[in-house]
Amino acid sequence: MKNFLETKRLPILLTLSMLAVAAIAGVMAVGFDVDNEPRREKIGFIILGDIREAGWNASHYNGIKAACDEFNLELLVRDNVEENTGQCPAAIEELINEGVGMIFLASYSYSTEALPIIEANPDIAFATNSTKQYAKNLTAYFVRMYQGRYMSGALAGMRTKTNVIGYVAAMPTPEVNRGINAFALGVKRVNPKAKVLVMWTHSWQDEDVEKQHARRLIVDKHADVIAYHQDEAAVCDVADCLGVDFIGYNAKLAGYSHHCLTSQLCRWDLFYNDIVQRYLKGELNATRNQWLGMREGVILFDGYSELVTPEMRATVERIRAELHDDRLIFIDEIRDNKGQVRCARGEAISDDFLLERINWLVEGVEVID
């Protein structure tokens, strides 16, 4: 029997219209309390890695810094804060003592270990990029990066000659799963014969393991295009050294050969600008989730390699236009990689499910131990 929380049986045009409204609003309201008190002019920011490290860490830091500068707010940073060690709650306490009014938690597991101190400080606004926890003063925020994954999957599907595409990924969280699934659906759209091989590193940052997995996917499994979901670009180094096409993530890549097909980027400055404005208006925690995407201009590619033909570019740009016009990716019949129907014809997978509960991988994805 279908899980009603996972899919909704609605006419496609009606589903598109309803979700388009949600996309334009950028929020999914659930009746959180709205605090209209004046905002404190200090923002706290906690992140897993070094804010100077290209990839997830630097891109987020540069985004929040630009937003704080725009509104003349002081930004207080705690970086290199490890998950599940007690460091995050300690960093939160430090920031509160320094007078911040809002704190961004920019790593997946922070909200779980920090929930007690979050709930104990209801006058502080919190935002996290994880949907594992919620509170009246804790909102989830993220970008529809899976839309860019769908586009890059189509590019990979057009470029592969072996029909084997590698994907090095941190861990099977809803965020990572929906990215892999969108990528694989993009591959399937242009090349139904191709498969996506995934290897888990079980860490957001582990350069040695990432490189080992990339090499294995290329040398042993014959992947001739490779993508990744990690905080840095270690996979790119291996692929470029071995003469294999790759697609970057969350960083402008410099110094690589033409095998760097493109890099998927996010305008985190636009995103944080939106979130900070909501905080300043006292509206941030009035919503459960904040989710911006292609329509708001926050997802883009950093140009194309000379290996990407005009025909390939035209296909990718056509997909971009569709997504900008709110075309859904997780729609109509979708099976997981065990053959179970997860979305039937005439259905669309809901945003809530994509954000919080997607724990399976689509047909055409194989996990390599």
C-alpha positions as CSV (number, residue, x, y, z in Angstrom):
1,M,0.0,0.0,0.0
2,K,1.3,3.5,-0.8
3,N,2.5,5.7,2.0
4,F,0.3,8.8,1.9
5,L,3.1,10.9,3.4
6,E,5.4,9.9,0.5
7,T,3.1,10.7,-2.5
8,K,-0.1,12.5,-3.2
9,R,-2.4,11.2,-5.9
10,L,-3.4,14.5,-7.6
11,P,-3.8,15.5,-11.2
12,I,-0.4,16.5,-12.4
13,L,-1.3,20.1,-13.4
14,L,-2.9,20.7,-10.0
15,T,0.2,19.3,-8.2
16,L,2.5,21.5,-10.3
17,S,0.4,24.6,-9.5
18,M,0.3,23.8,-5.8
19,L,4.1,23.2,-5.5
20,A,4.9,26.2,-7.7
21,V,3.2,28.4,-5.1
22,A,5.3,26.8,-2.4
23,A,8.5,27.3,-4.4
24,I,7.7,31.0,-5.0
25,A,7.1,31.5,-1.3
26,G,10.2,29.6,-0.5
27,V,8.6,28.3,2.7
28,M,6.4,25.6,4.0
29,A,4.5,27.2,6.9
30,V,3.3,25.1,9.8
31,G,2.1,27.7,12.3
32,F,5.3,28.3,14.3
33,D,5.1,31.3,16.6
34,V,6.3,34.6,15.1
35,D,8.5,36.8,17.3
36,N,8.2,40.4,16.3
37,E,10.7,41.6,18.9
38,P,13.6,43.9,17.7
39,R,16.5,41.8,16.4
40,R,20.0,41.8,18.0
41,E,22.7,42.9,15.6
42,K,25.0,39.9,16.0
43,I,24.8,36.7,14.1
44,G,26.5,33.4,15.1
45,F,27.7,30.8,12.6
46,I,28.9,27.3,13.4
47,I,30.4,25.0,10.7
48,L,32.2,21.7,10.6
49,G,35.4,22.6,8.6
50,D,37.7,25.5,8.0
51,I,36.0,28.5,6.5
52,R,38.9,29.0,4.2
53,E,38.6,25.6,2.7
54,A,37.0,25.6,-0.8
55,G,33.8,23.7,-1.0
56,W,31.0,23.5,1.5
57,N,32.8,25.4,4.2
58,A,34.1,28.5,2.3
59,S,31.0,28.8,0.2
60,H,28.7,28.9,3.2
61,Y,31.0,31.3,5.1
62,N,31.2,33.7,2.1
63,G,27.5,33.6,1.7
64,I,26.6,34.4,5.3
65,K,29.4,37.0,5.5
66,A,28.0,38.8,2.4
67,A,24.5,38.8,3.9
68,C,25.7,40.2,7.3
69,D,27.7,42.9,5.5
70,E,24.6,43.8,3.5
71,F,22.6,44.4,6.7
72,N,25.5,45.8,8.7
73,L,25.4,42.9,11.2
74,E,28.4,41.6,13.1
75,L,29.2,37.9,12.3
76,L,30.7,35.7,15.0
77,V,32.2,32.5,13.6
78,R,33.1,29.1,15.1
79,D,34.6,26.8,12.5
80,N,36.3,23.4,12.8
81,V,33.5,22.3,15.2
82,E,33.2,18.5,15.1
83,E,29.8,16.8,15.2
84,N,28.7,14.6,18.1
85,T,31.5,15.7,20.4
86,G,29.9,18.3,22.6
87,Q,31.7,21.0,20.7
88,C,28.6,22.4,19.1
89,P,26.6,23.0,22.3
90,A,29.8,24.6,23.8
91,A,30.1,26.9,20.8
92,I,26.5,27.9,21.0
93,E,26.9,28.8,24.7
94,E,29.9,31.0,23.8
95,L,28.0,32.8,21.1
96,I,25.0,33.4,23.3
97,N,27.3,34.8,26.0
98,E,28.7,37.2,23.3
99,G,25.3,38.6,22.6
100,V,24.1,37.0,19.3
101,G,20.4,37.0,18.5
102,M,20.5,34.3,15.9
103,I,22.8,31.2,15.2
104,F,23.2,29.2,12.0
105,L,24.1,25.5,12.5
106,A,25.8,24.6,9.2
107,S,26.3,20.9,9.6
108,Y,23.9,18.0,9.6
109,S,24.1,16.5,13.1
110,Y,24.5,19.8,15.1
111,S,20.8,20.2,15.8
112,T,20.5,16.8,17.4
113,E,23.2,17.2,20.0
114,A,22.3,20.9,20.5
115,L,18.6,20.6,20.9
116,P,18.6,20.9,24.7
117,I,20.5,24.2,24.7
118,I,18.4,25.4,21.8
119,E,15.1,24.8,23.7
120,A,16.6,26.3,26.8
121,N,17.2,29.6,25.0
122,P,13.8,30.4,23.3
123,D,14.8,34.1,22.8
124,I,17.6,33.0,20.4
125,A,16.6,32.2,16.8
126,F,18.3,29.1,15.3
127,A,18.5,27.8,11.7
128,T,19.9,24.5,10.7
129,N,20.5,22.7,7.4
130,S,19.2,19.5,8.9
131,T,15.6,18.3,9.2
132,K,16.4,15.8,12.0
133,Q,15.1,18.2,14.7
134,Y,12.7,21.1,15.0
135,A,11.7,23.5,17.8
136,K,9.7,26.7,18.1
137,N,13.0,28.6,17.8
138,L,14.7,26.2,15.3
139,T,14.0,26.2,11.6
140,A,15.5,24.1,8.8
141,Y,16.9,25.9,5.8
142,F,18.3,24.5,2.6
143,V,18.6,24.9,-1.2
144,R,17.1,22.6,-3.7
145,M,20.5,21.4,-4.7
146,Y,18.9,18.3,-6.2
147,Q,17.7,20.4,-9.1
148,G,21.3,21.0,-10.0
149,R,22.1,17.3,-9.5
150,Y,19.4,16.5,-12.0
151,M,21.0,18.7,-14.6
152,S,24.5,17.4,-13.9
153,G,23.2,13.9,-14.1
154,A,21.9,14.6,-17.6
155,L,25.4,15.9,-18.5
156,A,27.1,12.9,-17.1
157,G,24.7,10.6,-19.0
158,M,25.5,12.3,-22.3
159,R,29.3,12.1,-21.7
160,T,29.7,8.5,-20.5
161,K,31.0,6.0,-23.0
162,T,31.2,3.0,-20.6
163,N,27.7,3.7,-19.2
164,V,29.2,3.6,-15.7
165,I,29.1,6.8,-13.6
166,G,30.7,7.0,-10.2
167,Y,29.4,8.9,-7.2
168,V,31.3,9.3,-4.0
169,A,29.0,10.3,-1.2
170,A,29.2,11.0,2.5
171,M,26.3,9.1,4.1
172,P,22.7,8.2,3.3
173,T,20.9,11.2,4.8
174,P,17.8,12.5,3.1
175,E,19.8,15.4,1.6
176,V,22.4,13.0,0.1
177,N,19.8,10.5,-1.0
178,R,17.6,13.0,-2.9
179,G,20.7,14.4,-4.6
180,I,21.8,10.9,-5.8
181,N,18.3,10.1,-6.9
182,A,17.9,13.4,-8.8
183,F,21.3,12.8,-10.4
184,A,20.3,9.3,-11.4
185,L,17.0,10.4,-12.8
186,G,18.9,13.0,-14.9
187,V,21.2,10.3,-16.2
188,K,18.2,8.1,-17.0
189,R,16.4,10.9,-18.9
190,V,19.2,11.0,-21.6
191,N,20.8,7.6,-21.3
192,P,18.6,4.8,-19.9
193,K,21.4,2.3,-20.3
194,A,23.8,4.0,-17.9
195,K,24.0,3.1,-14.2
196,V,25.3,5.1,-11.2
197,L,27.7,3.4,-8.7
198,V,27.7,4.9,-5.2
199,M,30.4,4.4,-2.6
200,W,29.8,5.8,0.9
201,T,32.7,7.4,2.9
202,H,30.6,7.8,6.1
203,S,32.1,11.2,6.6
204,W,31.6,14.7,5.3
205,Q,35.3,15.2,5.1
206,D,37.8,12.3,4.7
207,E,40.2,13.1,1.9
208,D,42.0,9.7,2.0
209,V,38.8,7.6,1.8
210,E,37.3,9.9,-0.9
211,K,40.4,9.4,-3.1
212,Q,40.4,5.7,-2.5
213,H,36.8,5.4,-3.5
214,A,37.2,7.5,-6.6
215,R,40.2,5.5,-7.7
216,R,38.3,2.2,-7.2
217,L,35.2,3.4,-9.1
218,I,37.4,4.5,-12.0
219,V,40.0,1.7,-12.1
220,D,38.0,-1.3,-11.0
221,K,34.5,-0.4,-12.0
222,H,35.3,1.5,-15.2
223,A,33.4,4.7,-14.4
224,D,34.3,7.3,-17.0
225,V,32.4,10.2,-15.3
226,I,32.4,10.9,-11.6
227,A,30.5,13.1,-9.2
228,Y,30.5,13.5,-5.4
229,H,28.8,14.8,-2.3
230,Q,31.6,15.7,0.1
231,D,32.8,18.9,1.7
232,E,35.9,19.2,-0.5
233,A,37.1,18.3,-4.0
234,A,39.4,15.4,-3.3
235,V,37.5,13.2,-5.9
236,C,38.3,15.8,-8.6
237,D,42.1,15.4,-8.0
238,V,41.9,11.6,-8.6
239,A,39.6,11.9,-11.6
240,D,41.8,14.5,-13.3
241,C,44.9,12.6,-12.7
242,L,43.4,9.5,-14.3
243,G,42.0,11.4,-17.2
244,V,38.3,10.9,-16.3
245,D,35.5,13.4,-16.6
246,F,34.1,14.9,-13.3
247,I,31.6,17.4,-12.1
248,G,32.4,19.6,-9.2
249,Y,30.2,20.6,-6.3
250,N,29.8,23.7,-4.2
251,A,33.1,25.3,-5.3
252,K,34.6,27.1,-8.3
253,L,37.3,24.7,-9.4
254,A,40.6,26.1,-10.8
255,G,43.7,24.4,-12.1
256,Y,42.0,21.3,-13.6
257,S,42.0,20.0,-17.1
258,H,39.1,20.0,-19.6
259,H,37.9,16.9,-17.8
260,C,36.3,19.2,-15.3
261,L,33.0,19.3,-17.2
262,T,31.5,22.0,-14.9
263,S,30.9,22.6,-11.2
264,Q,27.5,22.9,-9.5
265,L,27.4,26.1,-7.4
266,C,25.0,27.7,-5.0
267,R,24.4,31.5,-4.5
268,W,24.6,31.1,-0.8
269,D,24.8,34.9,-0.5
270,L,21.2,35.2,-2.0
271,F,20.1,32.4,0.2
272,Y,21.5,33.8,3.5
273,N,20.3,37.2,2.5
274,D,16.7,35.8,2.4
275,I,17.1,34.1,5.8
276,V,18.7,37.0,7.5
277,Q,15.9,39.3,6.3
278,R,13.4,36.9,7.8
279,Y,15.3,37.0,11.1
280,L,15.5,40.8,11.1
281,K,11.7,41.0,10.6
282,G,11.1,38.5,13.4
283,E,9.6,36.0,11.0
284,L,12.4,33.3,10.8
285,N,10.9,30.7,13.1
286,A,7.3,31.3,11.8
287,T,8.0,28.5,9.3
288,R,9.3,24.9,9.7
289,N,11.4,24.8,6.5
290,Q,13.0,27.3,4.2
291,W,13.7,25.9,0.8
292,L,14.8,28.0,-2.2
293,G,15.8,26.7,-5.7
294,M,16.2,27.3,-9.4
295,R,13.3,29.8,-9.6
296,E,15.0,32.1,-7.0
297,G,18.3,32.0,-8.9
298,V,20.4,30.3,-6.2
299,I,21.6,27.3,-8.3
300,L,24.0,27.6,-11.2
301,F,26.8,26.0,-13.1
302,D,30.3,27.5,-13.3
303,G,30.6,27.3,-17.1
304,Y,31.3,24.3,-19.2
305,S,34.4,22.4,-20.4
306,E,35.3,22.3,-24.1
307,L,34.3,18.6,-23.9
308,V,30.7,19.7,-23.4
309,T,29.3,20.0,-27.0
310,P,26.8,22.7,-28.0
311,E,24.2,20.0,-28.2
312,M,24.9,18.9,-24.7
313,R,24.8,22.4,-23.4
314,A,21.5,23.0,-25.1
315,T,20.0,19.9,-23.4
316,V,21.2,21.0,-20.0
317,E,20.0,24.5,-20.5
318,R,16.6,23.2,-21.7
319,I,16.3,21.3,-18.4
320,R,17.3,24.4,-16.5
321,A,14.5,26.3,-18.1
322,E,12.0,23.5,-17.2
323,L,13.1,23.6,-13.6
324,H,12.9,27.4,-13.5
325,D,9.3,27.0,-14.6
326,D,8.7,24.6,-11.7
327,R,8.9,21.3,-13.5
328,L,9.0,18.6,-10.9
329,I,11.7,15.9,-10.9
330,F,10.2,13.3,-8.5
331,I,7.0,12.7,-10.5
332,D,5.2,9.9,-12.3
333,E,6.4,6.3,-11.9
334,I,9.6,6.0,-10.0
335,R,11.0,2.6,-8.7
336,D,13.7,2.2,-6.2
337,N,16.8,0.0,-6.9
338,K,15.0,-3.0,-5.4
339,G,12.1,-2.7,-7.8
340,Q,9.5,-1.2,-5.4
341,V,7.3,1.5,-6.8
342,R,7.9,4.6,-4.8
343,C,5.9,7.0,-6.9
344,A,3.1,5.9,-9.2
345,R,2.0,7.4,-12.5
346,G,0.0,10.5,-11.8
347,E,1.7,11.1,-8.4
348,A,4.4,13.5,-7.2
349,I,6.6,13.0,-4.1
350,S,5.9,15.7,-1.6
351,D,8.4,18.3,-0.4
352,D,8.1,17.1,3.2
353,F,9.0,13.6,2.2
354,L,12.0,14.7,0.1
355,L,13.3,16.9,2.9
356,E,12.8,14.6,5.8
357,R,12.2,11.0,5.0
358,I,13.7,9.8,1.7
359,N,15.7,6.7,2.7
360,W,15.9,4.8,-0.6
361,L,17.8,5.1,-3.9
362,V,16.2,5.0,-7.3
363,E,16.4,2.3,-10.0
364,G,19.7,2.5,-11.8
365,V,21.7,3.2,-8.6
366,E,24.0,0.5,-7.2
367,V,25.8,0.8,-3.9
368,I,29.3,-0.6,-3.9
369,D,30.7,-1.9,-0.6
